[in-house]
Amino acid sequence: MPTNSPPGLTPNLTDRAGPANHGAMSEILQVRQAAADDLDVILGMIDEAAGWLRTKGTDQWREPWPNRKARDNRVLRGLRSRRTWLVEAAGAAVATITYRQHGNQELWTEAEQSEPAVYVSRLIVSREYSGLDVGGALTDWAGLRAARDWGAQWVRIDVWTTNEALHNYYAKRGFEFCRICPFDKEDYPSAALFQKPMSKVDQVASQRFTAPSGDSLSVTGPQPVLPQAVTATPALCV
């Protein structure tokens, strides 16, 4: 059973009318690395998103997977490993994202894992900031950081298998559908794989977030050199 990648991403799903429009988000938001003492904040955001998803005809996050204790420990591991980030406005959390350099070995093939990539998970935007495509901009922000820090060529995600609206969300934001891995829902419910080459990342997204540490990606200074990734041939999971 996969253990490395938390299931499910929950960006804003209300903006599905067309391509991403990061311009709708005009406010500059603060982003910082989350810490273990932010656990309750992250869990509260998950619960808010889960409650909203229940109104959308999807079984995503209907129950914590595989149970609440395991889910909470998974979130805590992401915090302790310094892979989780919080976006704040006026000191209040409005979004979160977790990203890592290495993907789940039971989802991504050996050939795919040999390519530099960033693996995004647990993307959540508060309902207060819905409709501004904060999630799309934040995903591109993570991609730019990964391109800068380890030469990532792809932004990759595993999406809740049965949430077709979420699949469409990512397809409209430049992600390519790879495949659905043959896992039973009980074994792993987030097995729809998508990826986006760095050539489709919106570099302007970097200006929508600023880090207090001075670690921000500057839109006026040097930008990461984005590798030209080639489209991977979809393969069966191994």
C-alpha positions, 0 to 999 in steps of 0.5 A: 500500500502506498505510504509516501504521498498523502491522498487528495488535493483540494484547490478551489473548484468553483473556478472551472469555466476556463483556463486559469486566471491568476490575474483574479488574485490581486492581493500579495499574500505572505507564505511561510514554512509551516511548523509542527505547532501549526498542526491544528491550523492545517487540520482545521483547513482540512476539515473545512475543505472536507465539509465543503466537498461533501456538498459537491457529490464526491466521496473525497475526504468524506472520512479521514484516510485510512483513519483519523489518527493515521491522517493526522500523523501523515500531516504532522510528518509533512510539517516536521520534514519542513515540506509544508507551507502556509499562506496567510493574509493579515495573520490568518491562514488562507491556503496550504501546500505540501511539496517534495522532491521525491514521489511515491514509488508505488505510483510513479514508475522508475523512469518517471522518478529518474526525471527531476520533478516536484510532487505536490500534495495537500493543496487547500484554499480556504472558502474565504479565498475561493474563486481567485485561483490561489491554488493554481498560483500556489502550485506554480509557485511550488514548481518555480521553487523546485526548478530553482532548488533542484532543477525540477522538470515536472510538477506532479500530483496524485489526485483523488481517483473518483473526483472527476471535477478535480481531474478537469480542474488540473487539465484546465491548468496545463496538467496532462493526465498520465493514468489511473493506477490500479489500486482499490479505494481502500488501499489508496484512494488518490491514484489519478496521476497528472503532471505539468511540464515546467514550460507551462508553469506561470512564472508570474505566479511567483509575485503573488506570494512573499516570504518573510525570510526574504526567500521569495522568488523575485519577478524583477530579479533573476528567474529560475531557468526552466528546463524544457521537459519532454512529454512522458509516455503514459505507462502502467503502474508497476 
